């Protein structure tokens, strides 16, 4: 009996079928990967910014919302780390289209780029619009020192004191 070298027709068809399935899967995966890169990166940046600001490890409290110092009202938030006593400024740079966290001793972290408009209200509601027109709004969940009463001063006040 003579052995023939090569593949049978069934083996060749089976190999081509497997190759076609693998190629289709790879092509579909590449299309999904391309589509996934078009997902709103500003949405991810927005939530990462909120997570960073509200992170309990930073011990941030709000001292004031800027209404002077060359910054428009509602364009900056003065923060303090209650553990270290360091002061920070969360601000919107309208010329650079970005939101950054600036340390008064020097240094800055860019929290978000591609920002067209930014505003924070007295109730700590942040509103932001990206260069692409995507609109975000959220309330900043940080302790607010602007409304806290100085207990020592209130003890000596004639109407509030002991």
C-alpha positions in Angstrom: 0.0 0.0 0.0 1.3 3.4 -1.0 1.0 6.2 1.5 0.2 9.5 -0.1 1.5 12.7 1.4 -0.7 15.8 1.8 -4.1 16.6 3.1 -7.5 15.2 2.3 -10.2 17.5 1.0 -12.0 17.4 4.4 -8.9 18.4 6.3 -8.3 21.3 3.9 -11.8 22.6 4.2 -11.8 22.2 8.0 -8.5 24.2 8.2 -9.8 26.9 6.0 -13.0 27.1 8.1 -11.0 27.5 11.3 -8.8 30.1 9.7 -11.9 32.0 8.5 -13.5 32.0 12.0 -10.2 33.2 13.5 -9.9 36.0 11.0 -13.5 37.1 11.4 -13.0 37.2 15.2 -9.8 39.2 14.9 -11.5 41.6 12.4 -14.5 42.1 14.6 -12.3 42.6 17.7 -10.3 45.3 15.8 -13.5 47.1 14.8 -14.7 47.0 18.4 -11.4 48.3 19.6 -11.6 51.1 17.2 -15.1 51.9 18.2 -14.2 51.7 21.9 -11.5 54.4 21.5 -14.3 56.7 20.4 -16.1 56.4 23.7 -16.4 59.6 25.6 -13.0 60.1 27.1 -14.3 63.4 28.7 -16.8 61.2 30.6 -14.0 59.1 32.0 -12.0 62.3 32.8 -15.0 63.9 34.5 -15.5 60.9 36.9 -11.8 60.6 37.5 -11.6 64.3 38.4 -14.5 63.9 40.8 -13.0 60.8 42.3 -9.7 62.6 42.8 -11.2 65.7 44.4 -13.6 63.7 46.7 -10.9 61.1 47.7 -11.0 60.9 51.5 -7.2 60.4 51.6 -6.7 64.0 50.5 -8.7 65.4 53.4 -10.0 68.3 51.3 -12.4 70.9 52.7 -13.7 73.9 50.8 -12.7 77.3 52.2 -14.2 79.5 49.5 -15.4 79.8 46.0 -13.4 82.5 44.2 -15.0 85.8 43.6 -11.8 87.8 43.1 -8.1 87.7 42.5 -8.5 88.0 38.7 -10.7 84.9 38.6 -14.4 85.2 37.6 -16.9 84.2 40.3 -17.5 80.4 40.3 -14.4 79.7 38.3 -12.2 78.5 41.2 -12.5 76.7 44.5 -10.0 77.2 47.4 -9.4 73.8 49.1 -7.4 73.0 52.3 -6.0 69.6 53.3 -7.1 69.4 57.0 -4.2 67.1 57.9 -1.3 68.9 56.4 -2.8 72.4 56.3 -1.7 72.9 52.7 -3.8 75.1 50.4 -4.9 74.3 46.9 -6.8 76.0 44.2 -9.1 74.1 41.8 -9.4 76.4 38.9 -10.5 76.7 35.3 -8.0 78.1 32.8 -10.3 79.4 30.0 -7.4 80.2 27.7 -5.9 76.8 28.0 -9.3 75.0 28.1 -8.4 72.9 31.2 -9.2 72.4 34.9 -6.2 72.1 37.2 -5.5 71.6 40.9 -2.8 74.2 41.8 -0.8 74.0 45.0 0.0 77.4 46.5 3.6 76.2 47.3 4.1 75.4 43.6 3.1 72.6 41.3 -0.1 71.8 39.5 -2.0 68.7 38.4 -4.1 69.0 35.2 -7.4 67.2 36.1 -9.2 67.7 32.8 -8.4 69.1 29.3 -10.7 70.2 26.5 -13.0 72.2 28.8 -15.0 75.0 27.1 -16.9 76.2 30.2 -16.7 75.6 33.9 -18.7 77.0 36.8 -19.3 76.1 40.4 -22.3 77.5 42.3 -22.5 78.3 46.0 -24.3 75.0 46.6 -21.1 73.3 45.2 -22.8 72.2 42.0 -20.1 72.0 39.3 -21.2 72.5 35.7 -18.8 71.9 32.8 -19.0 71.7 29.0 -16.3 70.2 26.9 -15.0 71.5 23.6 -17.1 68.8 21.9 -20.3 70.2 23.6 -20.7 67.4 26.1 -22.3 68.8 29.3 -21.6 67.5 32.8 -23.1 68.5 36.2 -22.5 67.2 39.6 -22.5 68.3 43.2 -19.0 68.3 44.8 -19.2 66.2 48.0 -16.7 67.8 50.2 -17.0 69.4 53.7 -17.7 73.1 53.4 -16.0 75.4 55.8 -17.7 78.5 54.4 -20.8 77.9 56.5 -19.2 76.5 59.6 -19.7 78.5 62.8 -16.6 79.4 64.8 -17.4 77.8 68.1 -15.0 79.9 70.1 -16.5 83.2 68.7 -20.0 82.0 69.2 -19.4 81.3 72.9 -18.5 85.0 73.4 -21.4 86.3 71.3 -24.1 87.8 73.6 -27.0 86.1 71.8 -25.5 82.7 71.2 -23.1 82.2 74.1 -23.6 80.1 77.2 
